[in-house]
């Protein structure tokens, strides 16, 4: 949990610093530092769901290919 919290602090800091350096505004920097990580968190959730589905589908496909190859070699 400590690693997660320190990563979140780093993420907010980087987002704030980049937005502040680009705009010169503490308000915009603060808004970006709050909004960007929140949106990124939601995007990451869907990224993981898609990635897990692709990995599961790929594992099934590899299983069938391996089984077919084994059968072909035994015949």
N, C-alpha and C positions, 0 to 999 in steps of 0.2 A: 504494500500500500504506500510505503514511503516513496518508492521509485515512481509510482503513478502521480503522487502529489508533486514531487519535484519536477517531473516532466510537464505537468500542467502549468506550474509556475514558469518554467522556461518557455513554454509555448505562448503563454499570455505575454511574457516579456518581449519575446521576439516579435510577435504580432504588433504589440504597442510600439516598439521601437521603429520597426519598418514603416508603419503608418504615420507615426509622428515625423520621421525624417522626410518622408515624401510630402506630407501636407503641412507640417509645422504647427499642427493643431493638437492640443492635448485631448480635446473632446473627440475628434475623429480617431485619434490613436486609441483612446479608451474604448470607443464604440467598436472599432475593428478588433481590438484585443478581446472583447466579449463575444462579438458575433461570429468571427471567423472560427475560433475553436469550437463553438457550439455547432455550427454548420458542419465543420469537419468531423465532429464526433458522430453526427447522424450519417454522413456520407460513409464513414468507416464502418458503421453497423451494416449498411447495405452492401458495401464492398465485401465484407466477411461472409455475408449470406450467399452472395453470388460465387465467391471463391470456393466456399465449402461445397456448394452444389456442383461446380465444375470439377472439383477434386473427386467428389463422390462419383460423378458420371464417368470420369476418366478412369477411376479405379475399377468400376464395373466393366468398362470397355477393355481394359488391360487384362482383366480376369478372363473374359471370354476369348480374347485373342490368345492368351497363354494356354487356355484349355484346348483350343482348336489346334494350336501348334503341337501340343503334347500328343493329342489324338492322332494327328497326321504323322508324327514321328513313329508312333507305335504300330501304325497300319502296315 
